[in-house]
């Protein structure tokens, strides 16, 4: 049977574009369809614009510190009208790079929505049917908004970058990393921020001690973080959006943003109809090689809901090409993936959380927990309460470092480096043998000598 293409990729994000480019370099005839903008969530409405806003939101503190260090520095109000067009110009530039990557690698790009017709056919929103020997689904995820009365008046992380002007006040609903990051960002930009989370502590699934440290710091900065709180209804009023909480209290905000997670973008794609098995949340179920229940259809990235991080999607795309086009079956390694949460303070994490260590200890033996908390020198001198928190989890018998959690300025940069020895299976003694760099915050990683407590064991 002949096909129009060897590979058709649905989705122009980092995972899909990488797979398309590398497959084409291996001699495959490749096409890719993207219904919105090339670059996907990370580049267009996620990691990149968010990080630019993180940078922007931090300058107020830097100017405060500069004054404390003797500089004649002043800061006025943040001007969204200056920042916003520059941010979007940068996104346009990056989208152009992604388009050129496809063009320069002979990947035919379609600016259209693609759906699955059968195991070897996709249908474009233009009405065109295209056949391919292999189909790769890389459509990512989309924000989830609960079915709440008045939810149509709210925004999500997709739209927060598109606002014509910043609100004076905002309610952010959710306790995950997206909600918590934007609570910090908006507060740093001068917006009065309230955050509702229905659970007992934000950043569920992350190390709870680290999350508690971040929550305390957020409240100390002036964010009105309300735990055990949720929205009952939202009504559009003359003064703004009147929010009634489930406890019956009401408050008016200029804007309400839902940061209540994301779901795989598989709705209306025809996947189930083509025989592709989907999970409870609509995620594409795949094996270790990213292959679906239909042998010719594969999926990578957030649409599979494995580890929803851009670098992971890229690795999955590369492994797919190794498996399918280079005859080198390559499973994706999802173990010990470092990640960062860009709250203020920043959070870097890899490996076991203390909560996960309970189950680990029951099977493998006791886990030692090393923690330290101290005031950062730079911000402490400036009079800011900016405490650093670090935690290492260590197998008591094997001595391997099982987890590393850092709450501090620059934690995202540091966890990338700390993730290397943890991934390599370094022991606590390997950390201890490494000479400290003084004076730094990071030196505490190699100077923690005594466990604060032990999980499991007699």
N, C-alpha and C positions, 0 to 999 in steps of 0.2 A: 504494500500500500504506500502511495506517495503522499507527502504532506507539504503544505505551504512552507512550514518552518520546522526545524528540528526542535526548537524550544519557543514557547510563548509564555512570557511572564506577565502576570496580572498584578500591577502595583509598582509605582516608580519610587519607592522608598529605598533606604540604604541597602536592605537585604536583596530586594529584587534587582536593583541596578547593578549591584556587585555580581550577582549570579549571571545576569545577562551579559555583562562585559566580559567576564572570565570565560563563559561558555563560548562566546563569539571568538575570543582569542584562541580557543581550542579548535576552531574551524567550523563550529556549528552555525547554522543560519538561524538568527534569533530576532524576535520581535517583542515589544513590550507595550502595554497599554496602561495609561494613568488617567483617571477621570478628573483629577483636580489640578495639582501642580507637581512637577517633578521634584523629588527630594523627600516626599513623604512627610509623616508627622514630625520626625526629629528635626528636619531642616526648616520646614515651613511653619509649623504650629506647635513645636515641642521644644526639644533640647536647645536649639540654637537661639531662637528669640527669647526663651525663658532665661538662658544664661546671660544674654545681653541685658535683660531686665534685672537679673541678680547683680551684675556689675553696677548698673545705674543706681540700684537701691542702696548700695554700700557706701557711696561717696559722702553721705552726710556724716557717718561715723568717722570716716577718714579725716574730714575737715575738722571735726571736733577734736580728734587726736592731734592733728597738726597744731591746733591752737594750744593744746596742753604742752606740746613740745617746743613752743616758742614762736611758731609761725604766725604771721599776721594774715590768717586765712579766714574767709567768710563764705557762707553758703546761704543762698536764698531758697525760694521755692523751686521744686522740680518743674521743668517745662516739658510737658508731654509733647507739645507741638514741635519742639526741637528734636526730641529723641525719636518719636514715632516714625517720621519719614526716613531718617537715617537707618533705623532698624529694618524697615521694609526694603530700602535700597540694598541692604546687605543680603536680605533673603532673595531678592531678585538676582543678585550677583551669584549666589550659591545655586539657585535654580538653573541659571545659565550654565554653570559648570557641570551640573548633572546632565543637562541636555547635550552638552558637548562631549561628555564621556560616552554617551550612547552613540552619538553621531560619529565620533572618531574611532569607535570600535565596531562600526558597521551594524549597529543594532537599530532596526526600524522602529520608530516610536509612533504610537497612536495616542492622540489626545482624546480619549473616549473611554467610556465605561465598558468593561468586558465582563461577560457572564459565561458560565459553563453550559454548553449545550449537550455535550456528551464527552466521553473519555478522551477524545482527540479534537474536539471542536469548541471554539469560543465564539460568542456572538458579541459584536461591538454595538454600542448605542447608535451607531450610524446605520445599523441594519446589516452590516457585512459579517458573513461567517468566515472564519479562518481556521484552518486545520494545523495541527502540530503533533509531532511524535511524542513530545513531552509538554506538559503544562505545569507551570510553577505558580502557585497562589501566594502572593506576598502583599496582601491588602491591609495588613496592620490592624489597628483597633480604632474604636471611636468612643467618645465620652458617653458615659451612662448617666442619665438623669432619672431619678425616681418619679413615679407617677404621683405627683403632689399637685393639689389644686393651685393653679397660678404658675406652674413651672414654665409655661410659655414665655413668661416675662424675665426669665433668668438667662444667664450666659454660662458657658463652660470654658475650659482651658483653650478650646479652639478659637473662641471669639474674643478672649480678653486682650489679644494682641491687636484686634481690629477696632477697638473703641476710638471714637472720634475725640473723646476727652476723658480724663481720669475722673472717677467719682470722688466726692468728698468722703463718702463712707461706703463700706461694702461688707456684706455678710458672705463669708465663704463657708460652704457646707461640705463637710467631709474631714477625715482624719488621716488620709493616706499621704504619700509624699507630694502629690500634686497640690492638694489643698494646703498642706503645711508650707510648702515652698512659696505658694502665691500669697499666703497670709503674711509671710516675712517680706516678700517683695513689695507688696502693696503698702505695707506699713513703712518700709524704708523709703518709698516714694512720697510719703506724706499723707496717705489715705488712712482714715480711721477704720480699723479692721476689727471685726468680730468673727470668730470662727466657732461653728457648731460641730461637735462630733458626738454621735450617739453612744460611742463606746466609753470605756473607762480610761483609755490612754491613746493618744495619737500614735501613728506609725505602727499599727498592728502588723505583726509578722516580723518586724525588726526587733533587735535586742531591746527589751523593755526598760532596762536601766538607762540605756542611752537615750531612748525616747523620752523618758521622764526628765532627764537632764535638759533635753531640747525644749520640752514643754515649759519647764520652769523658766528657762532663759527667754522664751517667747513672751511669757506673761510679764517677766521683769522688764522687757523692752516696751510694754504697753499694749500688746495684742490682747484683746478680750477673748481668751480661749475658754469656751464653755463645754465641759465634758458632760456626757449624759444628756445632751441637748439635741433636738431635731426639729425640723420644720413641719408644721401641720398644714398651713396654707399661706399663700402669698396673694395679696390684693394690690393692684395698681391704684395708687392714690395721687392726689395733687402734689403732695410733698415727696413722693417717691414710691418705693415698694414697701407696703406694710406687711410685715412678717409676723404671723402668729406661731409661736413655738408650741410644742406638744404639752408644755406645762401650763399653757393658757396665756403666757405673757406676750406682749406685742411690742414691736419696735420698727421704726421706719429707717430704711437704708436707700441710698441712691442706686445701688446695684446689688444683685445677689448672684453669686457664682457657685455652681455645683462642681465640686471636685470629688465626686463620689465613685471614682474608678472608671475604667474603660472596659469595653467588651470587644471581642473579635469582630472585625468588619466582614461578616459573611452573609448578612441578611440580603435576600433577593438575588444571590449569586448563582443559584441553581446547583449548588454543590450536592445537597442531599438527593436531589432528583437524578443526578448523574451517578449516584451510588457512593458518594464520599461520606464516610461516617463523621458525624459532628458530636461534640460533647455537650454537656448541660448548658454551658454559656454560649454555645454556637461556635466554639473553637474547632478547628480542623484537627482531627486526631491523626497523628502520624507515628511511625516507628522511629527507631534510633537513627535512620537514614533520611528522615523527613518525607518518607513515602506514605501516601494515604491508602485507604482501602481499595482505591482504583489504581492499579499499577502505573499507569501513565501520568498520574497527577501527584504532584508533590506540593509541600507547603513549608514556608519558613517565616520566621519573625513572629510578631505579636499575634498574628491570626491563629497561631498554634497554641498560644497562651502557655508557653513553657517558661522561659525567662524573658520578660518583656523589656529588653534593653537593646539599643541600636548595635553595639559591638557584637552581641550575641546573634542578632539577625544576620549580620555580615558574615560571621563565622559559619552560620548555618547555610547561607548561600554558597560559600566557598566549599563546604563539605558536600553540598548537593552536586556541584560541578565535578568534584573529585569522584564522586560515586557514579554519576550518570555519564559523564563525558570523558572521563580519564580512566575508567575501568579500575578505579581504586576505591573500593567501598570504605567510606569514612564516616563513622558515627560522630555526632557532635558531643563534645565534652561540656557538660553543664555543671560540673563540680567546681566549687570554690571560685565562683565568679565575683570579683570585687565590684562594688557599686557605690555611688555617692548620692546623697540627698542634699540639695542646695538650700537648706534652711539657713537661718542665721541664729546660732552658729551652724556651720556645715557639719555633715555627718558622712563619714566613710566607713564602709563595713565589708567584711568578707568572712565566709565560713559560718560555723555554728553560732547561734545566739545562745544566751544563757538558758532560755526556755527549752530550746532544742537539745541542749546538753543533758537535760534530765533523762530523756529517752536514750541518748548515747551512753550515759553512765550506767543505765540499767543493763545494757547489753555488753559494753566494753570495759566497764570499770570506772573509777572515780575521775572526775574532771576538776582540775584546779582553776580557780578564777582569780586573776590578778587585776586589780583596779587602782586607778589613781585619779585624783581630781585636784586641780590647782588653778590659781589665777595666772592668766597669761601676762608675761612681762610687759609687752608693748602696750596693750590696752589698759593694764593695771596701772602703769605709770601715768596714763592719761585720765585715770579716775573712773574708768568704765569697769563694771562688774562683768567680766567676760571669762568665765571659768572653762578650763579644758577638762575633758573627761576621756579616759582611755581604759580599755578592757582587753585582756588576753584570756583565752580559754585554752587549757593545756591538758592533754591526756596524761594522767598522773604516772602511768606505767611506761607508755611508749615515749612520753615527753614531747610529742609532736604538738605544735600550735594548731589548734582546731578552729579558732576564730579570733578575729581582731576587729575592734570597734572603736572608732575615734570621733569625738565631737570637739571640733576646734576650727579656727580659721585655717583654710587650706587643706581640710581633711580629704577632699576629693583627690587632690594631687598626691597626698601622702599615702592614701590607701592603694593607689596604683602601684607604688613601690613596695609597700608592705605586703601586697597581694602576691608578689613574686616568691618570697621565701615561704609564705603559707602554702602556696600552690606546690612548691618543691618539697614540702614535708619537713620543713625546718623544725628543730626542737627548741624548747625554751632555752636550753644551754647554748644553742647557736645564736639566739638573740643576745644572751648574756655575754658571750664571748666577743660580741661586736662592740668596739669602743664607742662611747657616747660622743656626739658632736655638741659642744657646749659654747655658749648658752643657746639652746633651742628648746622648743616644746617637744619635738620628736625624740629627744634623748631619753625621755621617760619610757619609751618603748623597750629600751635595753637596760634600764636600771630598776625595774620592778622585781624585787627579789623574793618577797614573801606573799603567798596567796592570801587574799582577803577572806576566802572561804573555799570549801570543797563541796562539789556536788556528787552525791552517791558515796558508797563505801560505808564502812563501819564508823 
